[in-house]
Amino acid sequence: MFFDLSDQQKMIRSKARDFAEREVGPSAEQRDEEERFDRGLFDRMGELGLTGIPWPERYGGIGADYVSYVMAVEELSRVCASTGVMLSVHTSLVGWCLYTYGTEEQKQKYLEPIAQGKKLGAYSLTESSSGSDAKAMRTTATRDGSGWYILNGNKIFVTNGGEAEIYLVFAITDTQQRGKGYSAFIIEKGTEGFAFGKKEKKLGIRASPTLELIFDNCRVSEENLLGEEGEGFKIAMSALDGGRSGIAAQALGIAQGTLDATIAFAKERKEFGNLIGLRQAIAFKIADMANKIEAARLLTYQAAWRESIGVPYGKEAAFAKLFSSDTAVQVTIEALQIFGECGYTKAYSVERCMRDAKVTQIYEGTNEIQRLVISRMVLTD
């Protein structure tokens, strides 16, 4: 096997790292404290080509691969997990669905501005009655007989909600078919009957807006149906495979950024050098952290590589998401222990990293769901 990166991949990683360190990192703490989304950062990402990494140039992308994309999410998440998840949802879920299932007209109208970073995307699946069980959704889309669908219902926990211009929304179009009665729709911000509800107050990723969507007799043209009617559940589930690679990359970035900060802190603390036993204990903790991060990186890049070459990657994405998110939580907890009282304050970034890490075990399918997915796949191999 060949593990070296191509020149293009190295260039994209370097560009993402430079942008993260120069433009994203300096304001990360303040944006987290203020729960503030910075649209200017997304606009700048579009100018750099980071918002359309895996999409062909004819649709506004830069024609790279998914390995390049997950490396960009990783680099952003090293300094700001909120920015990392913004790009992950925008690309893995919204852009991927449009590219895979959209008509040529839909790609030109919606994917192109998504890839160029001129419009931000959001993915709307979860409801109060349907989290891990997406088939329990209640939002409905009913044909009115004149080329329109009428949507009614609510979506919750929508990342990029309120800020995005393009929303992928899943709704029931046939109540008689639980497995095949769901459809996907492209809905633009400002559509009549589409409003925003409660903004969530969160433990972590506080600079990433998470809102409720409300549909009250929202009229959507049948031209905005994504894929065929009844394909919605398939579209939603297939998108989550790639989404898990994105969240694995986010978790990986959180863990790596935490490790970087921990190494710098350990080198500065004089008492770690004066007490031989303590110094060795800290060194061993850091070695374990680095070991888990490297394993998480290999799993994440493997899933992205498989997606890039067009072979099945669902199991590998579940592996990556499960292991990387568990690693992020474990690494941030260990880091805070090394920092001691200092880590429990906002004087250092590790407390923010620990808060940010936890959600990676929850969204894009909880880690319990990942274990279910993995067990089904390995038991049927």
C-alpha positions as CSV (number, residue, x, y, z in Angstrom):
1,M,0.0,0.0,0.0
2,F,1.1,3.6,-0.7
3,F,0.6,6.1,2.1
4,D,2.2,9.2,0.7
5,L,0.1,12.2,-0.2
6,S,-0.1,13.7,-3.7
7,D,1.1,17.2,-4.4
8,Q,-2.4,18.4,-4.7
9,Q,-3.4,16.8,-1.3
10,K,-0.4,18.4,0.3
11,M,-1.2,21.8,-1.2
12,I,-4.8,21.6,0.0
13,R,-3.8,20.6,3.5
14,S,-1.2,23.4,3.7
15,K,-3.8,25.9,2.5
16,A,-6.3,24.8,5.0
17,R,-3.8,24.8,7.8
18,D,-2.6,28.3,7.0
19,F,-6.1,29.6,6.8
20,A,-7.0,27.9,10.1
21,E,-4.0,29.2,12.0
22,R,-4.1,32.8,10.6
23,E,-7.8,33.5,10.2
24,V,-9.9,31.0,12.2
25,G,-7.9,30.3,15.3
26,P,-7.4,33.8,16.7
27,S,-11.1,34.4,17.1
28,A,-12.2,30.8,18.0
29,E,-12.3,31.5,21.8
30,Q,-14.3,34.7,21.4
31,R,-16.7,33.2,18.9
32,D,-17.4,30.3,21.2
33,E,-17.9,32.6,24.2
34,E,-20.3,34.8,22.2
35,E,-22.0,31.9,20.4
36,R,-21.3,33.8,17.2
37,F,-21.3,32.5,13.7
38,D,-18.8,34.3,11.4
39,R,-20.1,34.3,7.8
40,G,-16.9,36.0,6.7
41,L,-14.9,32.9,7.5
42,F,-17.2,30.8,5.2
43,D,-16.9,33.4,2.5
44,R,-13.1,33.3,2.7
45,M,-13.2,29.5,2.6
46,G,-15.1,29.8,-0.7
47,E,-12.4,32.1,-2.1
48,L,-9.8,29.6,-1.2
49,G,-11.7,26.7,-2.9
50,L,-12.3,24.9,0.4
51,T,-16.0,24.8,0.0
52,G,-16.0,22.7,-3.1
53,I,-13.0,20.4,-2.7
54,P,-14.4,17.1,-4.1
55,W,-16.7,18.5,-6.8
56,P,-15.8,18.9,-10.5
57,E,-14.8,22.3,-11.8
58,R,-17.8,22.4,-14.1
59,Y,-19.9,22.6,-10.9
60,G,-17.8,25.2,-9.2
61,G,-15.5,22.8,-7.3
62,I,-11.7,22.3,-7.6
63,G,-11.8,18.6,-8.7
64,A,-9.9,17.1,-5.8
65,D,-10.8,14.1,-3.7
66,Y,-12.3,13.1,-0.4
67,V,-9.0,12.6,1.3
68,S,-8.2,16.3,0.6
69,Y,-11.6,17.2,1.9
70,V,-11.3,15.4,5.3
71,M,-7.8,16.8,5.7
72,A,-9.3,20.3,5.4
73,V,-12.0,19.5,8.0
74,E,-9.2,18.1,10.2
75,E,-7.1,21.2,9.9
76,L,-10.0,23.6,10.6
77,S,-11.1,21.5,13.6
78,R,-7.6,21.6,15.1
79,V,-8.3,25.3,16.0
80,C,-12.1,25.5,15.8
81,A,-14.5,22.5,15.8
82,S,-17.4,24.8,14.9
83,T,-15.8,25.8,11.7
84,G,-15.0,22.2,10.9
85,V,-18.5,21.0,11.3
86,M,-19.8,23.9,9.2
87,L,-17.7,22.6,6.3
88,S,-18.5,19.0,7.0
89,V,-22.3,19.4,6.8
90,H,-22.0,21.8,3.8
91,T,-19.9,19.3,1.8
92,S,-20.6,15.7,3.1
93,L,-24.3,16.1,3.4
94,V,-25.6,18.9,1.3
95,G,-23.1,19.0,-1.6
96,W,-22.8,15.2,-1.8
97,C,-26.6,14.8,-2.0
98,L,-26.9,17.4,-4.7
99,Y,-24.0,15.9,-6.7
100,T,-25.1,12.3,-6.4
101,Y,-28.9,12.7,-6.8
102,G,-29.5,16.1,-8.4
103,T,-30.6,16.7,-11.9
104,E,-28.3,18.7,-14.2
105,E,-30.5,21.7,-13.6
106,Q,-30.4,21.3,-9.8
107,K,-26.6,20.9,-9.9
108,Q,-26.2,24.1,-11.9
109,K,-28.7,26.0,-9.7
110,Y,-27.7,24.7,-6.3
111,L,-24.5,22.7,-6.3
112,E,-22.5,25.4,-8.1
113,P,-23.0,28.1,-5.6
114,I,-22.6,25.6,-2.8
115,A,-19.2,24.6,-4.2
116,Q,-18.1,28.1,-4.8
117,G,-19.0,29.1,-1.3
118,K,-21.5,31.7,-2.4
119,K,-24.3,29.8,-0.6
120,L,-24.2,27.8,2.6
121,G,-26.0,24.4,2.9
122,A,-27.9,22.7,5.8
123,Y,-29.2,19.2,6.2
124,S,-32.5,18.7,7.9
125,L,-33.5,15.2,9.0
126,T,-33.9,15.0,12.8
127,E,-37.2,15.7,14.5
128,S,-38.2,15.6,18.2
129,S,-39.8,12.2,17.5
130,S,-37.0,10.8,15.3
131,G,-33.4,10.9,16.2
132,S,-31.6,7.6,15.7
133,D,-34.8,6.2,14.1
134,A,-35.3,8.5,11.1
135,K,-38.3,6.5,10.0
136,A,-40.3,8.0,12.9
137,M,-40.3,11.5,11.3
138,R,-43.6,13.3,11.1
139,T,-43.0,16.1,8.7
140,T,-45.2,15.6,5.6
141,A,-45.1,16.7,2.0
142,T,-48.4,16.5,0.2
143,R,-49.0,17.1,-3.5
144,D,-51.5,19.8,-4.3
145,G,-52.2,18.6,-7.8
146,S,-50.7,21.6,-9.6
147,G,-47.0,20.8,-9.5
148,W,-46.3,21.8,-5.9
149,Y,-45.8,20.0,-2.6
150,I,-47.1,21.4,0.7
151,L,-44.8,20.8,3.6
152,N,-45.9,20.8,7.3
153,G,-43.8,19.9,10.3
154,N,-40.6,20.8,12.2
155,K,-37.0,19.8,12.1
156,I,-34.6,20.3,15.0
157,F,-30.8,20.4,15.7
158,V,-30.1,21.7,12.2
159,T,-26.4,22.6,11.8
160,N,-25.9,25.9,9.9
161,G,-29.6,26.6,10.5
162,G,-30.6,30.2,10.0
163,E,-27.4,31.0,8.2
164,A,-27.7,28.6,5.3
165,E,-29.4,29.6,2.1
166,I,-30.0,26.0,0.9
167,Y,-31.7,23.3,3.0
168,L,-32.1,19.6,2.3
169,V,-35.3,18.6,4.0
170,F,-36.8,15.1,4.3
171,A,-40.5,14.5,4.6
172,I,-43.2,11.8,4.3
173,T,-44.8,11.7,0.9
174,D,-46.6,8.4,1.4
175,T,-47.9,7.5,4.9
176,Q,-48.7,3.9,3.8
177,Q,-45.1,2.9,3.1
178,R,-42.9,3.3,6.2
179,G,-39.7,2.3,4.4
180,K,-40.3,3.9,1.0
181,G,-42.7,6.8,1.7
182,Y,-40.0,9.5,2.3
183,S,-38.7,12.1,-0.1
184,A,-36.0,14.7,-0.1
185,F,-36.5,18.4,-1.1
186,I,-34.3,21.4,-1.8
187,I,-35.7,24.4,0.0
188,E,-34.3,27.9,-0.2
189,K,-34.2,30.3,2.7
190,G,-37.0,32.9,2.4
191,T,-39.5,30.4,0.9
192,E,-43.0,31.3,2.1
193,G,-44.2,29.1,4.9
194,F,-40.6,28.3,6.0
195,A,-39.4,29.9,9.2
196,F,-36.8,29.4,11.9
197,G,-37.6,28.5,15.5
198,K,-35.6,28.0,18.6
199,K,-31.8,28.4,18.6
200,E,-30.2,25.8,20.8
201,K,-28.0,26.7,23.7
202,K,-25.2,24.1,23.6
203,L,-22.4,22.7,25.6
204,G,-19.9,22.8,22.7
205,I,-19.5,23.9,19.1
206,R,-21.1,27.1,20.2
207,A,-20.0,29.1,17.2
208,S,-22.0,26.8,15.0
209,P,-25.7,27.7,14.9
210,T,-28.1,24.9,15.6
211,L,-31.7,25.9,14.9
212,E,-35.2,24.5,14.6
213,L,-37.0,24.7,11.2
214,I,-40.7,25.2,11.0
215,F,-42.8,24.4,7.9
216,D,-46.3,25.8,7.9
217,N,-48.0,25.1,4.5
218,C,-44.7,25.7,2.8
219,R,-45.1,25.4,-0.9
220,V,-42.2,23.7,-2.7
221,S,-42.1,23.1,-6.5
222,E,-41.9,19.5,-7.7
223,E,-38.7,20.7,-9.5
224,N,-37.1,20.9,-6.1
225,L,-37.7,17.2,-5.4
226,L,-34.3,15.6,-5.0
227,G,-34.1,12.2,-6.6
228,E,-37.3,10.3,-7.1
229,E,-40.3,10.5,-4.8
230,G,-39.9,7.7,-2.2
231,E,-36.1,7.8,-2.4
232,G,-35.7,10.1,0.6
233,F,-34.7,7.5,3.2
234,K,-32.1,6.0,0.8
235,I,-30.7,9.4,0.1
236,A,-30.6,10.3,3.8
237,M,-28.8,7.1,4.9
238,S,-26.3,7.1,2.0
239,A,-25.4,10.7,2.8
240,L,-24.6,9.8,6.4
241,D,-21.9,7.4,5.3
242,G,-19.8,10.2,3.9
243,G,-21.0,12.5,6.7
244,R,-19.4,10.1,9.2
245,S,-16.1,10.5,7.5
246,G,-16.5,14.3,7.9
247,I,-17.3,14.0,11.6
248,A,-14.4,11.6,12.1
249,A,-12.1,14.3,10.6
250,Q,-13.7,16.9,12.9
251,A,-13.0,14.6,15.9
252,L,-9.5,13.9,14.7
253,G,-8.8,17.6,14.4
254,I,-10.1,18.3,17.9
255,A,-7.8,15.5,19.3
256,Q,-4.8,16.7,17.4
257,G,-5.2,20.3,18.4
258,T,-5.6,19.2,22.0
259,L,-2.4,17.1,21.8
260,D,-0.5,20.0,20.3
261,A,-1.6,22.2,23.2
262,T,-0.8,19.5,25.8
263,I,2.8,18.9,24.5
264,A,3.4,22.7,24.6
265,F,2.1,22.9,28.1
266,A,4.0,19.9,29.4
267,K,7.3,21.4,28.0
268,E,6.6,24.7,29.8
269,R,5.7,23.3,33.3
270,K,8.9,23.1,35.4
271,E,7.4,20.7,38.0
272,F,6.9,18.1,35.3
273,G,10.7,18.1,35.0
274,N,11.5,18.2,38.7
275,L,9.5,15.1,39.6
276,I,10.8,12.2,37.6
277,G,7.8,9.9,38.3
278,L,5.3,12.7,37.3
279,R,7.3,13.5,34.2
280,Q,7.2,9.9,33.1
281,A,3.5,9.6,33.8
282,I,2.8,12.7,31.7
283,A,5.0,11.4,28.9
284,F,3.2,8.0,28.9
285,K,-0.2,9.8,28.7
286,I,1.0,11.8,25.8
287,A,2.3,8.7,24.0
288,D,-1.1,7.0,24.4
289,M,-2.9,10.1,23.1
290,A,-0.6,10.3,20.0
291,N,-1.0,6.6,19.4
292,K,-4.8,6.8,19.3
293,I,-4.8,9.9,17.2
294,E,-2.6,8.2,14.5
295,A,-4.9,5.2,14.4
296,A,-7.9,7.5,14.1
297,R,-6.2,9.3,11.2
298,L,-5.5,6.1,9.3
299,L,-9.1,5.0,9.7
300,T,-10.4,8.4,8.6
301,Y,-8.2,8.7,5.6
302,Q,-9.0,5.1,4.6
303,A,-12.7,5.8,4.5
304,A,-12.2,8.9,2.5
305,W,-9.8,7.1,0.1
306,R,-12.3,4.4,-0.5
307,E,-15.0,6.9,-1.3
308,S,-12.6,8.7,-3.7
309,I,-12.0,5.6,-5.7
310,G,-15.6,4.6,-5.8
311,V,-15.7,1.4,-3.7
312,P,-18.0,0.7,-0.7
313,Y,-17.0,2.7,2.3
314,G,-19.9,2.5,4.7
315,K,-18.3,0.1,7.2
316,E,-15.0,2.0,7.0
317,A,-16.8,5.3,7.7
318,A,-18.5,3.8,10.7
319,F,-15.1,2.5,12.0
320,A,-13.6,6.0,11.5
321,K,-16.5,7.9,13.2
322,L,-16.7,5.5,16.1
323,F,-13.0,5.4,16.9
324,S,-12.1,9.0,16.1
325,S,-14.9,10.4,18.3
326,D,-14.1,8.1,21.2
327,T,-10.5,9.1,20.8
328,A,-11.4,12.8,20.8
329,V,-13.3,12.5,24.1
330,Q,-10.6,10.3,25.7
331,V,-7.7,12.6,24.6
332,T,-9.4,15.8,25.7
333,I,-10.2,14.3,29.2
334,E,-6.6,13.2,29.6
335,A,-5.4,16.5,28.5
336,L,-7.5,18.4,31.0
337,Q,-6.0,16.0,33.7
338,I,-2.5,16.9,32.6
339,F,-3.3,20.7,32.7
340,G,-4.8,20.3,36.2
341,E,-6.6,23.3,37.6
342,C,-5.4,25.4,34.6
343,G,-7.3,23.1,32.2
344,Y,-10.5,23.6,34.2
345,T,-10.4,27.3,33.3
346,K,-10.9,29.2,30.1
347,A,-7.3,30.3,30.2
348,Y,-6.4,27.4,28.0
349,S,-8.3,25.9,25.0
350,V,-8.5,22.3,26.4
351,E,-11.8,22.9,28.2
352,R,-13.4,24.1,24.9
353,C,-11.9,21.1,23.1
354,M,-13.4,18.8,25.7
355,R,-16.8,20.4,25.3
356,D,-16.6,20.2,21.5
357,A,-15.4,16.6,21.5
358,K,-18.5,15.2,23.2
359,V,-20.9,15.9,20.4
360,T,-18.8,13.9,17.9
361,Q,-20.0,10.8,19.7
362,I,-23.6,11.9,19.1
363,Y,-24.4,13.4,15.8
364,E,-24.2,11.8,12.3
365,G,-25.4,8.6,14.1
366,T,-24.6,8.1,17.8
367,N,-21.8,5.7,18.5
368,E,-24.3,3.1,19.7
369,I,-25.7,3.3,16.1
370,Q,-22.2,3.0,14.7
371,R,-21.7,-0.2,16.7
372,L,-25.0,-1.5,15.4
373,V,-24.0,-0.7,11.8
374,I,-20.5,-2.3,12.2
375,S,-21.9,-5.4,13.9
376,R,-24.4,-6.0,11.2
377,M,-21.8,-5.6,8.5
378,V,-19.1,-7.8,10.1
379,L,-21.6,-10.5,11.1
380,T,-22.9,-10.8,7.5
381,D,-19.5,-10.7,5.8
